[in-house]
Amino acid sequence: MKIALAGWALVLVAAGCGAPDSGGSGSTDGTPENVPAKPSKPVTLDILDVAGNLQLTQGMIDEFAAVHPDIVSEVTYSKAPAPDLAGKIKAQQQAGRVQIDLVLTGTDGLAAGLSQDLWSSMTEHQSLIGDPDYLEPAAEMQKLAQGKGTAIVYYPSGPLYEYNPDKVTDPPRTPQALLAWAKANPKKFQYADPANSGPGRTFLMGLPYLLGDKDPGDPVNGWDRTWAYLKELDEYIGVYGSGTTETMKNLASGQHDMIMSTTGWYINPRALGTVPKKMKAGHFDGMTWVTDAQYAVVPQGVSADTMSAALQLIKWMLTPEQQAKSYDDGYFYPGPAIKDVPLAMAPRKSRNTIREFGVPEFDQWIDRFPKKPSLPAEQQVKAFDLWNRRIAGG
């Protein structure tokens, strides 16, 4: 899932820094006047997923390619961990051989690319995408892209926790109760590296609201209580997960009895059988949802024709009919980023899965508690660095 950050820049790579292996054609000049409404000939789109996003969107992409063979001749897919994204893209750009045409990423990869100015401007081509009718929280998440990406799916992520009810008979309702439980049950609670985990990320960014820190938007100067809390919690954690999937497997195997989770990470692994259906989800009293989104970004250096095809694909993915597919098997529950896409529009399989493995209370919690967007790219990078140095490396 996804659920994994840096800042965006505006400068596009000049002609001559083309992508000979990208499948695009035409000039590499991606300025607005040079990106055509339609490619001069069908292009191959090489898509890299670093967020588990294809689980939600591959059906949209495959259908676009089938319906529009005049725009896309072929789509190839690859996957990589989010922490590897920036280095991979930057190396291709420095070599003048951008081979990745479109990246599907969470806020982690988005931020990492923003901080190194890897992504093409989307605002310069907004007329080709249109004006998505975003849900209000999704519109706030879109601002994090700084004009260098497009939010394509959204959910109020967490922080939630997931637990084995056979082992945790009195689930914690506050961070202090979680700390007390972890102290009484050392090495039985786990969360994953926030830089590579949606549940880990929302736990990190949700704590300042729960603990009453002076500035939840400033991890450097405003999170004194959060850093002190995580440092104390660290004493009772054996190993941090490298990613969310690892924590889910550890919960399923009994190595851990409680982990951090999100709406989607609770529903989807249980639907897939990775985690036993009996596992339960809980929330902290008075929580603030840390919202999450996944984005489509285009590396600087792709051809004008490739940029045109990518923009047409993004526009297609933001139509209500395609957005309804993002309910999927609950992976990013709910999923749609735009308004007026109820579950009734979703494919039957999605409706059946969410009916069986979903939690009716999730919708109540989503309505009840306030929502705040993830930290902006620069602050996320700082938060991850501080977590690595003060907590994981301490």
N, C-alpha and C positions, 0 to 999 in steps of 0.2 A: 503494500500500500504506500500507502504512501506514507501515507502520509508522510523530507526532508527539508548559504543565503547571502547575497551581497548587493551591490548597487548597479544601476543601469547607466549607459552612456548613449550619446546621440550620434556619434560619428560613424559613418559607414566606410567600409574599406573601398579604396579607389579602384578604378579599372586596372586590371593587371594582376590583382590579387584574387584571381578567379578560383573556381572550384572544378578543375578538370575532371575530377572523378565523381562530381555530385550529380551528374545526369542532367543538369540544367543547360540551357542554351542562351545565347544572346549576351549582351553586355553584362559585366559584373557591376555596373554602376547602378546602385539601388536607390538613387534619389527619386522623389515622387514622380517627376516628369518622365523618368526612364523606366519605371515599372509598369508594364502594360496591364490592362484589365484582364487579359488572357495571354498565356504564353504563346510565343510564335509557333511552337510545336510541343507536343506532350513531353513531360519531363518525368524522370525517375525521382521520387522523393525518398531520401534516406532519413529515417526517423529514429532518434535515440530516446529511449525512455529511461529516466533515472528515478521515477517516482511510483512505479507500478501502475501508471496511468492507463496503459493499454488495456488493462482489465476493464476499464470504464469506456474507453474511446476507440478501441480497435474496430469494433463493429461500425462506428460512424465513419472511420477512415476507409475501411474496405468498401463500404457502400458508396462513398464519394468516388473512389477510383472506378467502381463498376458503372456508375451513372455518368461519369465525366471522363471517358477515355481520351477526349480531345484536350484535356488538361493534364492528366496524370497517366503515364504509360505503365508505371510499375511503382509499387511501394515496398521498400525493404525496412525491416525492423531490427533493432539491436537494443540491448539493455546494458546498464552499467550502474555501479553504486554512485549515489549523488556526490560523495567527496571526490570522486575521480573526474567529474564533469569538467570543471574549469581547466584543469591541466590538459585534458584531451583536446578541448576546443582551442585553447590558446596555442598548443603545439601545431595544430593544423593551420591556424591563422598565420603564425610566424613563418611556416613553411610555404605559405601561399597556396595551400591545397586543402580547402575546406571541403570535407567529404560528408559532413553531417548537415542536412538541410533544415531540419526542424527538431527541436528538443522539447520533450514533455517532462516538466520538472515541477517539484514542489518549491516552497519558499526557500529551502536550503540551496538547491542548485541555482535558483533564480538569483539569490543574493550573491552567491559566489561569482556568478558571471557579471552581475552588476558592478561589483567591486573592482573587477578587472576590465570593464568596458568591452565585454565580449558580444553583447546582443545588439541586433539591429533595432532601429527605431520603429515602433509600430504607429505612433501618433502621426508620422508623416504619410502613412498609408491608410489612415482611418477611413477614408472614403471607400476603400476596397473591402473593408471589413464590415462597415456599417456601425450602428450605435446600439450595442447590445442592451436590452432592457434588464439590467442586472437587479437581483434582489439587493436590498440595501447593504447587508453585511458583505455580500460578494462585491458590490461596488467599492466598499472600503478596502477589501483585499486587492482589488484591481489597482488601487492607488499605489500599492507597494511595488508594482512593476515599473513605476516611474517612466511609463511610456515605452518600455522596452520589452513588453510581453503582454499576453492576453489571457486573462483568467478564463478557463473553460469548464471547470467544475469547482464546487464549493461545499463546505459543510462546517457546522459548529462542532469543532473537533473534540475538545476536552477542556480540562483534565477530568477523565474518568478513571476508575480503577476496576480491575477484573480479578475475581478471586474464586477459589475452590470452596464452595459452601460446606463441604465436609471438614475442612480445615480451619476456615475462618467463620466462626459462629456469631461473632459480633462485629460486623464490618465497620471500619472507622468512618466517622462523619466529619472529622476535622483533620487537618495535617498533624496536629499534636497527637491525636488518637492513632494515626498511622505510625508516627514515630514511636509511640509507646508499644504498639504491636510489633514493630520491627525489632525493638529492643528485647522484647520477650520472645521473639522468634527469629534469632539472627540468621542471616543468609537465606531467608525464605521470601523476602520481598526483592523485586528487581525492576529496574527500568533501563531503557536503552540510551545510548549516546544521543543526546538531543540533536546533534548535527546530522544524524542519519535515521531519525525516528520521529514520526508524528506524535505518538503518545509521549515520548521523552521530551519533545519540544514543547508540547502544550502543558506538560507538568511544570517544566522550567518556567514558562512564561505565565502560567496561571497562579503560581505560588505568591508572587508579589501582591496580587489582589486578595488572596485568601489570608495572607499574613499581615496585611495592612502596611506594606512598605510605603515609603514616602513618595516614590515615583515609579510605578510599574513600567514606565516607558524608558527608564534609564538604568540599565543593568550595572553600569559602572559606579554611579553615585547614589542610586535610589533603591538598591536591593539589599541593604544591610541584613534585614531579617531573613531574606531568602537564602543568602549565601551562608549565614550562620546555621540555618535549619538544615540545608543540604549537607553541610560539613558534619553536623551531628548525625544525620541519617546515614552518611557514608560509613560510619563505624559499624553498622549492622548489615551492610551490603557486601556480599562476597565479590561478585564480578558484575560490571555493567554490561548489558547486552550490546553487541556491535550493531544491531538493528532490531526492529520490532519482531520480525519473524523468529529470531532466536528466543526472545522472551516468551512468545506464544508456545513454542515447542517446550520450553522449560516448564511452563505452567501445565501443559498437557502431560508431561512425563512425571510431574510431582516434584521436580527439583526445586521449584518455587511454588508458593501457595497464593501469592498475590503479585500482580504486576500493574503497571500503568497501561491504560487503554484509551480508546476513543469510541464513538458510536460505531464507526465502520469496522474498526479492528475487533470490536466485540462481535458484531454480526457475522462478518465474512469468514473468519477462520472456523467458526462453529458450523457455518453452512458447508464449508469445504471438508469438514471432518478433521481439520488440523488440531482443533481444540474440542474437548468433549462438550456436548450441548448443555450439560448441567452447570457449567460455569456461570457465575452471576456478575453483573456490573453494578457499580455504585458511584455515587457522586458525593462531593463534600458540601456541607451546608453553606449556603450563601456564596456559592461559586460564581465565577464569571467565566463564560465560555471564551476560550481563545479560538477564534475562527481560523480556518485553513482553506487553502485553495491550491489548485494545480494549474500550471500555465503552459501555453505554447510560446516558445521563443525561437527566433531565427538567428543563427550566428551571423555576425558580420562576415562578408566575403562571398556569400552565395550569389549566383547570377540573378539578373533582373527577372528572367523567366521563372526561375525557381522561387524567387520571392513572390511573384504573382500567383503561382500555384499554391504556395503555402498560405497566402492570404485568403484565397478562395476556399481552401479547405477549412481554415479557422472560421470563416463566415458560416459555412455549412454546419460546423460542429455546434454553433451557437443558435441554431434554429430549435424551436420547441420540440419538434419531432425527434431530432437527434439528441437533444438534451435529456429526453425521457429515458434514453438508454443508459444514462449515467447512474440510475438507481442500481443497475447491475445486480449483484448478489449482496448488496448492502455494504460494499467495500468503503464507500465514501458517503455514508448515509447522512442526509438524503441524496445529495449529488448534484442536482441541477443548479446552475449559477444564475439562471434567468428566471423571471417571474412566470407564474401561471403554468407550471409543469407539474401537475399533481401525480401521485403514484398511479392513479388510474390510467395515465397515458403510457406507463412503463410496459415493457414486454411482459407477457404472462408469467414467464419464469421468474422475473424479478419480483412480481407481485406475490407469487407463491412463496418464494424464499424469505422475503421480508415478513410475510404473515407468519411463517413457521419459526424463524430465528430472530426476528426483530423484537423490540421491547416497546410496547405501547407507551410506556412512561417516557421514552426518549422525546417524543413530540411534546409532552407536557413539560419536561425539563427545558427543552429548547425554547418554549414560549415563556417559561417562568424566569429564567435567569438572564442577566444582561450579557451582551456580546461585545468583545473587543477584538480588533484585528491583531494578527501576529505583529511582532516588532518589525519596524522597517529594516531594510537590508543591513545597513551599517551597524545598527544596534544588535541585530541577530548575530552578526559575525563577532561582535565584542562579547556577547553573552556566551557564545560557544567557546570562545577563547578562554574566558574567565572560568567556565565550567571545567574545561580541560586542565587548566593550571591549578585551580583552587580545590576542585573536588576529585576528578578522576586522577589527576597527577599528584594530588596532595598526600 
